[in-house]
Amino acid sequence: MVSQVPSKRLSQGRRNIEIKKREKIEGRRVTFMKRRIGLFDKVVELCILCEVNVMILTFLEGWKAFFFDNPDVEFVMEGYLTKWNLNR
């Protein structure tokens, strides 16, 4: 009988990280870009699974705006404004 020795992990794998503000601006930008992609991927899944209209608008310290819209910004905003009677 051959016993197998567990191999050591070469990487740290997925871990929970402490949620706190990144001190370095470059670190904040990298984190923002990575998490923005993940956020938008989850929103796409939500739109498909639940047939919802979603609009997300994000900014990062003077950067340009990033947005996700399904089906489109005008449709989502018009629906919101009409429903809440804000389109006066």
N, C-alpha and C positions, 0 to 999 in steps of 0.2 A: 504494500500500500504506500503510495506516494503522498506525502502531505504537501499541500500547497501553501506557500507563504504569501500572505497578502502583499501586493505590490504597493510601494509608496506612491502617493499622488505627486505628480510633478507640478500641478497647479493648485491653487487654493480653491478652485471650484466656485460654485455659487454660494455666497454668504450674505447674511443680513448685514447691512452697514448702518452705522449710526446716522440718523437724519439730523444734520446740522448744516449751517451755512458754510459753503466752501470759501476759504479765505482768499485764495488766488483766483483772479479773474479768469485765467485760462482754464482752470479746473472747473469753474462754474459754467463756462461755455461748453466744454466737452460734456459735462454731466447733463446740461440742458439739451444738447443735440441728441444724445443717446436716449434720454428719457422721453423727449418729444416724439421720437420715432416709435417708441413703445406705446406711448399714450395714443397716438394716432392709429396704431395697429389695433389696439383694444377698442377704439371707437368704431373702426370699420367692422369688427366682429359684432359689436352691439347693434349697429345699423342693420346688418344682415339678419341677425338672430331675432331682433325685436321689431323690425320695420319702423325705426324711429328716425326723425329728422334731427340732425345734430350740427351745431356750429361751434368750433373751438377757436379762439383767438389767443395767441400767446406772444409775449414780448420778452426780450432779455436786454436790460440795461443799454438802451440806445440802439439796439440792433433793429433790423427790419422785422415786421410782423410775420409770424407763421400762422397759417390757419388751415383748418380742415372744415369742410362743409359737405353735407349730404342732404339733399341733392345739390343745392347751391345756396349761396348766401342770401340772395334776394328772396328766394322761396321761404327759407327758414325765418328770416326777419319779418317778412310780410305776415306769415302765420302767427308769429309771436305778437307782433303789434296789433293785428286784427283781434286775436283772442283776448288780449288784455285791454282792448279799446284805447291803446296809446297812440294810434295813428290819427291824430287830430290836426 
